[in-house]
Amino acid sequence: MAVRVQVNAEVCMGIGQCEMLEPDVFELDDDGIAHVAEGATVTEERAQELIARCPSGAITIASP
């Protein structure tokens, strides 16, 4: 099942782990904060992995 993820900009530390793991889904903006590409989805399993690997805990699964 495909899910959308989101990044809490107030929590993101801009380390770039998410962008390294899923460059088609995440980008760091000019301020170094991650954001999700419009319409990007990942499997629920991959989303859980991304959440677990985010050092700042800024990634969550978006509400439908």
Backbone as CSV, one residue per row, in Angstrom:
resi,resn,N_x,N_y,N_z,CA_x,CA_y,CA_z,C_x,C_y,C_z
1,MET,0.838,-1.179,0.000,0.000,0.000,0.000,0.886,1.246,0.000
2,ALA,0.590,2.181,-0.871,1.363,3.419,-0.956,0.824,4.429,0.046
3,VAL,1.751,5.118,0.712,1.386,6.160,1.667,2.197,7.412,1.362
4,ARG,1.678,8.543,1.837,2.412,9.792,1.729,3.109,10.045,3.055
5,VAL,4.301,10.561,2.988,5.022,10.954,4.192,5.076,12.475,4.240
6,GLN,5.344,12.999,5.425,5.477,14.444,5.579,6.644,14.722,6.510
7,VAL,7.150,15.947,6.422,8.274,16.378,7.253,7.823,17.559,8.099
8,ASN,8.045,17.479,9.394,7.770,18.602,10.287,8.977,19.535,10.204
9,ALA,8.806,20.665,9.526,9.904,21.606,9.292,10.461,22.187,10.584
10,GLU,9.645,22.258,11.619,10.106,22.806,12.895,11.018,21.830,13.638
11,VAL,10.951,20.565,13.282,11.742,19.528,13.946,12.955,19.127,13.100
12,CYS,12.847,19.238,11.782,13.913,18.806,10.867,15.224,19.534,11.155
13,MET,16.309,18.752,11.255,17.639,19.315,11.495,18.438,19.450,10.205
14,GLY,17.877,19.011,9.062,18.537,19.184,7.774,19.748,18.311,7.556
15,ILE,19.788,17.158,8.165,20.933,16.258,8.030,20.988,15.636,6.633
16,GLY,19.841,15.405,6.018,19.800,14.889,4.653,19.736,13.386,4.538
17,GLN,19.569,12.689,5.639,19.464,11.218,5.609,18.298,10.797,4.713
18,CYS,17.167,11.484,4.828,15.989,11.133,4.028,16.262,11.310,2.537
19,GLU,16.910,12.405,2.186,17.218,12.673,0.777,18.179,11.624,0.226
20,MET,19.114,11.191,1.050,20.043,10.156,0.628,19.310,8.824,0.401
21,LEU,18.361,8.509,1.275,17.640,7.244,1.187,16.583,7.231,0.091
22,GLU,15.916,8.360,-0.132,14.834,8.459,-1.128,14.931,9.789,-1.878
23,PRO,15.902,9.925,-2.784,16.101,11.204,-3.479,14.932,11.620,-4.372
24,ASP,14.078,10.688,-4.771,12.915,11.046,-5.580,11.753,11.541,-4.719
25,VAL,11.868,11.359,-3.411,10.787,11.732,-2.494,11.136,12.992,-1.704
26,PHE,12.387,13.095,-1.237,12.790,14.199,-0.371,13.818,15.102,-1.033
27,GLU,13.731,16.394,-0.702,14.737,17.378,-1.114,14.980,18.313,0.052
28,LEU,16.203,18.817,0.170,16.492,19.853,1.152,16.335,21.200,0.467
29,ASP,15.615,22.119,1.102,15.439,23.439,0.510,16.661,24.309,0.796
30,ASP,16.623,25.563,0.403,17.766,26.462,0.573,18.140,26.676,2.035
31,ASP,17.175,26.484,2.934,17.439,26.619,4.367,17.937,25.322,4.990
32,GLY,18.061,24.264,4.182,18.523,22.987,4.686,17.442,22.139,5.316
33,ILE,16.185,22.515,5.135,15.068,21.764,5.693,14.495,20.851,4.617
34,ALA,14.208,19.606,4.995,13.672,18.641,4.041,12.209,18.931,3.736
35,HIS,11.826,18.647,2.504,10.421,18.667,2.137,10.163,17.518,1.177
36,VAL,8.903,17.146,1.052,8.500,16.012,0.234,8.037,16.517,-1.126
37,ALA,8.483,15.851,-2.187,8.062,16.209,-3.539,6.554,16.005,-3.672
38,GLU,5.907,16.904,-4.374,4.460,16.840,-4.553,4.044,15.512,-5.182
39,GLY,3.099,14.855,-4.559,2.567,13.595,-5.081,3.418,12.371,-4.801
40,ALA,4.551,12.538,-4.128,5.442,11.412,-3.863,4.841,10.468,-2.830
41,THR,4.975,9.170,-3.086,4.520,8.155,-2.149,5.598,7.083,-2.010
42,VAL,5.499,6.327,-0.938,6.367,5.177,-0.693,5.492,4.072,-0.119
43,THR,6.012,2.862,-0.081,5.255,1.800,0.560,5.191,2.060,2.058
44,GLU,4.208,1.507,2.715,4.091,1.711,4.162,5.317,1.156,4.882
45,GLU,5.837,0.037,4.404,7.046,-0.542,4.999,8.232,0.406,4.863
46,ARG,8.392,1.005,3.681,9.491,1.949,3.460,9.288,3.205,4.306
47,ALA,8.051,3.657,4.437,7.768,4.829,5.267,8.195,4.572,6.705
48,GLN,7.900,3.398,7.224,8.292,3.064,8.595,9.813,3.056,8.742
49,GLU,10.501,2.581,7.716,11.972,2.586,7.741,12.505,4.020,7.727
50,LEU,11.938,4.869,6.885,12.366,6.271,6.823,12.123,6.983,8.149
51,ILE,10.977,6.725,8.757,10.657,7.309,10.064,11.693,6.886,11.091
52,ALA,12.026,5.613,11.105,12.986,5.084,12.076,14.390,5.634,11.859
53,ARG,14.746,5.945,10.621,16.104,6.382,10.312,16.294,7.891,10.331
54,CYS,15.217,8.652,10.533,15.328,10.113,10.600,15.905,10.501,11.960
55,PRO,17.114,11.085,11.990,17.756,11.424,13.264,16.966,12.409,14.122
56,SER,16.182,13.277,13.492,15.439,14.274,14.259,14.004,13.856,14.559
57,GLY,13.550,12.756,13.970,12.178,12.319,14.184,11.165,13.198,13.490
58,ALA,11.558,13.834,12.394,10.694,14.796,11.709,9.747,14.175,10.680
59,ILE,9.955,12.908,10.326,9.144,12.275,9.284,7.999,11.502,9.917
60,THR,6.808,11.677,9.361,5.633,10.922,9.777,4.839,10.532,8.539
61,ILE,3.911,9.608,8.729,2.984,9.257,7.645,1.869,10.292,7.661
62,ALA,1.588,10.854,6.484,0.561,11.882,6.373,-0.823,11.256,6.504
63,SER,-1.729,11.995,7.103,-3.127,11.554,7.204,-3.734,11.516,5.808
64,PRO,-4.600,10.544,5.562,-5.224,10.443,4.222,-6.105,11.611,3.884
